[in-house]
Amino acid sequence: MKRKLIIICLFFIVRTLPAQTVSKVWVADNGNGTYKNPVLNADYSDPDAIRVGDDYYLVSSSFADIPGLPILHSKDLVNWTIIGHALQRQPPFEHFATVQHGNGVWAPALRYHNGEFYLYYPDPDFGIYLTKTKDPAGNWTDPVLVEAGKGLIDPCPFWDEKGEAYLVHGWAGSRAGIKSILTIQRMDPSGSKTTDEGSIVYDGHETDPTIEGPKLYKRKNYYYLFAPAGGVSTGWQLVLRSKNIYGPYERKVVMDQGGTTVNGPHQGAWVTTQTGEDWFLHFQDKGPYGRVVHLQPMKWVNDWPVIGIDAKGTGKGEPVLSYHKPNVGKTWPIQTPADGDEFNELHLGMQWQWQANAKGTWSFMNTATGSLRLFSDKLPDSARNLWDAPNVLLQKIPAEECRVTTKIEFKPNQRVENEKAGLVIMGFSYAGLSVKNKKDGNYLVYTICKDASKGNKETETVIQKINETTVYIRVTIEKGAKCRFSYSTNGQEYIPFGDLFQAEAGRWIGAKVGLFCTRASQTNDSGYADFDWFRVEQVQ
C-alpha cells in the first residue's frame, strides 16, 4: 500500500511539472559544438545576465506585460529556458490594471550579492525598484522603491571591496527632460535606498548621443561601464573605463555592426564562464520581431574588451552569426524557451503574458479536459479596440517563419450578443480570426485594426455562419513578418481568408501572437472559449 501511494505521488509530481520541450522553429545549438545567433530568437530586450556557480541567469525588459521580468536559465549560455517571473503583478497595482503600452519595466539588472539575487528595474514614471530572492525560480520579494522620480532608467548596482554600494543609471528624455548622460548614486549597504543625489560621470552629447543601459563592473584596477549609444537600431557598443568610480572615464567603441547584418548592436551583459572564457550577450532590434538576443565571444586586449571578431585588429569587433559554444566544462542537452502549449498542466506555460495586471476570473486551466478556458471579460468603457483590452493573452513570436494553430470550442452566453474569441497578431496594428455570437448563431469573422494604437476602429468581415462549436484557427508567419490567416472546421483542410497582413511592432516591443475572449456588454454571467491547444510549427 505504501509503495502504491509513493507511485501515485510521483505520478502527480511528474504530471504537474511543465514539460521541457525543444522548439520546432528555432534552435540555436547546432548540435556539433557550435551555435548560431540569435541564441534567443524572440523579443527579450535589454538582456542582463550573470553566472552563479555552474548556472547562468538572464532577465529582460517586460514593460507592462504580466507576469513581468522573465527569468531565464542556462547551463551553457546557448540553451535557455524560462524558469519564472520576478513580477506577478506590477505596482502601482491599480495603475497597471489598465493597459499601459510601453510603460512599466524598462531595462533591468540582475546581480548576486550576499547569497541573494538582486534585481533592479526602472519604471520611467515612478522610479527605480528592487526585488530579491534566494531562489530565482521561486517567489521574489515585493518591489521596494530605491529611488523615486521620473525619467530614471536602466539601473545597475555595484558593491565594492569594502561593501559600499553604488547605483548607475541613465535618463529618459521623455520624462526627465535630459538624456545622453550617465549618473552614479550611492546606496546604503543593503542596496535598498539611495543616499545622495548622485553625480554625472559621463556626458555623451558630443560623441555618444542616447547613451543608455549602463552595466558597471570592476576588473583589476579599472571600473568599467558597458553602455550602448547612438540609438537602438543604429548605434554601437561603448565601453568606458576609469580607476575612479566617478571618473574621468576613457571611451572606446568595442563593437559595432561593421559589415554584418546585425544592426545596433545594443546593450547587454558581460559573463565569464567557469573555465575563464569571456562572453557578451546583447540584443538586435528586428522591427516586428522585436529585440532578439545574440551571444558574442569577448577577449581583453590592453585592459579593453573586444566583443565579437576583430578581423582588422583595430580593437573593435563585429558580431558573429555562428561560433563555437562556450567552454563550460561539459556538454548540456538542447533546450529552448517554450512556445506551444497543450494546456494540460495546472498553470499556463511561462511564455504567456497578459496586457495588464490580471484578474483571477479571466482564465481557468481545465485539467480535466486538458484545455485553457478563457471567460469573456467586458471591454473597458475607455477601450477603443483590442489594443486597450487588458485580457489579451500573448506570447513572443519565436522565429522569422512559423505557423501557429489553435483549436477553439466556443460557448457564448446566449442571452448576450457580440462575445468574441480567437487568435490575434498584436502590434500597433493588429489582425485576427475569431468566432463571434449574434442573435441567430455564431459567425467566423476576420478583423483588422490599422493604427490601433491611435484609437482607430476595427474593420470586421463576416466569413460565414458556423454551426459547429469547434473551429481551428491558424496564422502562418512568413519572412518579413507577413501573416496569413486560415481556418478549418475539421482540423484537416484549412481555408485562407483575408489579404496578407503585415505585422507591426508594438511600443518598444515586437509583434505578439495570442488569444482573447471579450464581450461588449455587461451581464450576470460570461460565456467562454475552451482552447484545447496552441501549437507552433514550421511553415510547410
C-alpha positions, 0 to 999 in steps of 0.5 A, spaced: 500 500 500 505 504 501 509 503 495 502 504 491 501 511 494 509 513 493 507 511 485 501 515 485 505 521 488 510 521 483 505 520 478 502 527 480 509 530 481 511 528 474 504 530 471 504 537 474 511 539 472 511 543 465 514 539 460 521 541 457 520 541 450 525 543 444 522 548 439 520 546 432 522 553 429 528 555 432 534 552 435 540 555 436 545 549 438 547 546 432 548 540 435 556 539 433 559 544 438 557 550 435 551 555 435 548 560 431 545 567 433 540 569 435 541 564 441 534 567 443 530 568 437 524 572 440 523 579 443 527 579 450 530 586 450 535 589 454 538 582 456 542 582 463 545 576 465 550 573 470 553 566 472 552 563 479 556 557 480 555 552 474 548 556 472 547 562 468 541 567 469 538 572 464 532 577 465 529 582 460 525 588 459 517 586 460 514 593 460 507 592 462 506 585 460 504 580 466 507 576 469 513 581 468 521 580 468 522 573 465 527 569 468 531 565 464 536 559 465 542 556 462 547 551 463 551 553 457 549 560 455 546 557 448 540 553 451 535 557 455 529 556 458 524 560 462 524 558 469 519 564 472 517 571 473 520 576 478 513 580 477 506 577 478 503 583 478 506 590 477 505 596 482 502 601 482 497 595 482 491 599 480 495 603 475 497 597 471 490 594 471 489 598 465 493 597 459 499 601 459 503 600 452 510 601 453 510 603 460 512 599 466 519 595 466 524 598 462 531 595 462 533 591 468 539 588 472 540 582 475 546 581 480 548 576 486 550 579 492 550 576 499 547 569 497 541 573 494 539 575 487 538 582 486 534 585 481 533 592 479 528 595 474 526 602 472 519 604 471 520 611 467 514 614 471 515 612 478 522 610 479 527 605 480 525 598 484 528 592 487 526 585 488 530 579 491 530 572 492 534 566 494 531 562 489 530 565 482 525 560 480 521 561 486 517 567 489 521 574 489 520 579 494 515 585 493 518 591 489 521 596 494 522 603 491 530 605 491 529 611 488 523 615 486 522 620 480 521 620 473 525 619 467 530 614 471 532 608 467 536 602 466 539 601 473 545 597 475 548 596 482 555 595 484 558 593 491 565 594 492 571 591 496 569 594 502 561 593 501 559 600 499 554 600 494 553 604 488 547 605 483 548 607 475 543 609 471 541 613 465 535 618 463 529 618 459 528 624 455 521 623 455 520 624 462 526 627 465 527 632 460 535 630 459 538 624 456 545 622 453 548 622 460 550 617 465 549 618 473 552 614 479 548 614 486 550 611 492 546 606 496 546 604 503 549 597 504 543 593 503 542 596 496 535 598 498 535 606 498 539 611 495 543 616 499 545 622 495 543 625 489 548 622 485 553 625 480 554 625 472 560 621 470 559 621 463 556 626 458 555 623 451 552 629 447 558 630 443 560 623 441 555 618 444 548 621 443 542 616 447 547 613 451 543 608 455 543 601 459 549 602 463 552 595 466 558 597 471 563 592 473 570 592 476 576 588 473 583 589 476 584 596 477 579 599 472 571 600 473 568 599 467 561 601 464 558 597 458 553 602 455 550 602 448 549 609 444 547 612 438 540 609 438 537 602 438 537 600 431 543 604 429 548 605 434 554 601 437 557 598 443 561 603 448 565 601 453 568 606 458 573 605 463 576 609 469 580 607 476 575 612 479 568 610 480 566 617 478 571 618 473 574 621 468 572 615 464 576 613 457 571 611 451 572 606 446 567 603 441 568 595 442 563 593 437 559 595 432 555 592 426 561 593 421 559 589 415 554 584 418 547 584 418 546 585 425 544 592 426 545 596 433 548 592 436 545 594 443 546 593 450 547 587 454 551 583 459 558 581 460 559 573 463 565 569 464 564 562 464 567 557 469 573 555 465 575 563 464 572 564 457 569 571 456 562 572 453 557 578 451 550 577 450 546 583 447 540 584 443 538 586 435 532 590 434 528 586 428 522 591 427 516 586 428 520 581 431 522 585 436 529 585 440 532 578 439 538 576 443 545 574 440 551 571 444 558 574 442 565 571 444 569 577 448 577 577 449 581 583 453 586 586 449 590 592 453 585 592 459 579 593 453 574 588 451 573 586 444 566 583 443 565 579 437 571 578 431 576 583 430 578 581 423 582 588 422 585 588 429 583 595 430 580 593 437 573 593 435 569 587 433 563 585 429 558 580 431 558 573 429 552 569 426 555 562 428 561 560 433 563 555 437 559 554 444 562 556 450 567 552 454 563 550 460 566 544 462 561 539 459 556 538 454 548 540 456 542 537 452 538 542 447 533 546 450 529 552 448 524 557 451 517 554 450 512 556 445 506 551 444 502 549 449 497 543 450 494 546 456 494 540 460 498 542 466 495 546 472 498 553 470 499 556 463 506 555 460 511 561 462 511 564 455 504 567 456 503 574 458 497 578 459 496 586 457 495 588 464 495 586 471 490 580 471 484 578 474 483 571 477 476 570 473 479 571 466 482 564 465 481 557 468 486 551 466 481 545 465 485 539 467 480 535 466 479 536 459 486 538 458 484 545 455 485 553 457 478 556 458 478 563 457 471 567 460 469 573 456 471 579 460 467 586 458 471 591 454 473 597 458 468 603 457 475 607 455 477 601 450 477 603 443 479 596 440 483 590 442 489 594 443 486 597 450 483 590 452 487 588 458 485 580 457 489 579 451 493 573 452 500 573 448 506 570 447 513 572 443 513 570 436 519 565 436 522 565 429 522 569 422 517 563 419 512 559 423 505 557 423 501 557 429 494 553 430 489 553 435 483 549 436 477 553 439 470 550 442 466 556 443 460 557 448 457 564 448 452 566 453 446 566 449 442 571 452 448 576 450 450 578 443 457 580 440 462 575 445 468 574 441 474 569 441 480 567 437 487 568 435 490 575 434 497 578 431 498 584 436 502 590 434 500 597 433 496 594 428 493 588 429 489 582 425 485 576 427 480 570 426 475 569 431 468 566 432 463 571 434 455 570 437 449 574 434 442 573 435 441 567 430 448 563 431 455 564 431 459 567 425 467 566 423 469 573 422 476 576 420 478 583 423 483 588 422 485 594 426 490 599 422 493 604 427 490 601 433 494 604 437 491 611 435 484 609 437 482 607 430 476 602 429 476 595 427 474 593 420 470 586 421 468 581 415 463 576 416 466 569 413 460 565 414 455 562 419 458 556 423 454 551 426 459 547 429 462 549 436 469 547 434 473 551 429 481 551 428 484 557 427 491 558 424 496 564 422 502 562 418 508 567 419 512 568 413 519 572 412 518 579 413 513 578 418 507 577 413 501 573 416 496 569 413 490 567 416 486 560 415 481 556 418 478 549 418 472 546 421 475 539 421 482 540 423 484 537 416 483 542 410 484 549 412 481 555 408 485 562 407 481 568 408 483 575 408 489 579 404 496 578 407 497 582 413 503 585 415 505 585 422 507 591 426 511 592 432 508 594 438 511 600 443 518 598 444 516 591 443 515 586 437 509 583 434 505 578 439 501 572 437 495 570 442 488 569 444 482 573 447 475 572 449 471 579 450 464 581 450 461 588 449 456 588 454 455 587 461 451 581 464 450 576 470 454 571 467 460 570 461 460 565 456 467 562 454 472 559 449 475 552 451 482 552 447 484 545 447 491 547 444 496 552 441 501 549 437 507 552 433 510 549 427 514 550 421 511 553 415 510 547 410 
